[in-house]
Amino acid sequence: MSSTPATVATPARLVLDTNVVMDLFHFLAPPLARLATAIASNQVICLANERTLAELERVTGYPQFHLDAVGRDNLLQRYRAHLTVVPVTPGDADLPPLPKCRDPDDQMFLELAQYAKADLLISRDNLVLKLARARQRPCPFAILAPDAAMTHLFGDTDSGHSPAEHQLVL
C-alpha cells in the first residue's frame, strides 16, 4: 500500500484596507465573521507595513469611532497580533508598474500587496476596486470587495451554518 502525502493548502496572503480592518476589529461586522475566524486561527496571512499601520492608527483617532487611547491601543494590538509586517516597498524595487489609484493615499495598499506577494487585496474603496479591471497595468493579485472576498476565500457564504458557528473571535 503506497501512501500519498496529503497536500497542505498554503494560507492565502491578504492585504486589508483600513476600512476592512475597522470592520473586523472595531465593528466586529457579522458578514466578515468567517474571515475573522480564519485570521484568528492563522488560516490566512494578513500583511501590513508601517505606512498602512500608521494610517490605521490615524483613523482610529477619528471621533466617529469613539475610541479613547486605551481602545485605540487595544484595537491596534489585536490587529498586530495577527499580522506579518513587511518592509515598505523600496523605491528601487524591480517590480512591474501598478495601475495608479486616483486617491494617492490608497496606492500604498497596492504597493504593499505587490511587494509582499499578496494573493488578495480586500477593500471597500470604490477607487481601489475599480483598479481590479485595469487592463493596461493589471495587478498581480486579486482586488475584491469584502462580500466577494468571502465567496472567493470560503466558497458559498450562505452555507446553512448558524451565526453562532462563525462567531467573531478577534
Number of C-alpha atoms within 10 A of each C-alpha: 3 4 5 6 6 6 6 6 7 9 13 15 19 24 29 21 22 22 15 20 19 19 16 24 18 19 11 17 14 15 17 21 21 20 23 24 18 20 21 18 13 14 16 20 20 22 23 24 19 12 16 22 16 10 13 20 16 11 16 22 15 11 9 8 14 11 16 13 11 9 15 19 14 15 21 18 12 13 21 15 11 17 19 15 15 13 13 16 17 9 7 6 8 8 11 11 12 17 19 15 17 12 10 8 11 18 16 18 24 24 19 22 26 22 17 21 15 20 18 22 27 26 24 17 16 9 14 25 18 13 21 18 14 13 9 9 14 15 20 16 17 19 24 22 16 19 14 14 19 19 13 14 15 13 11 10 16 8 8 7 9 9 12 8 10 17 15 21 16 20
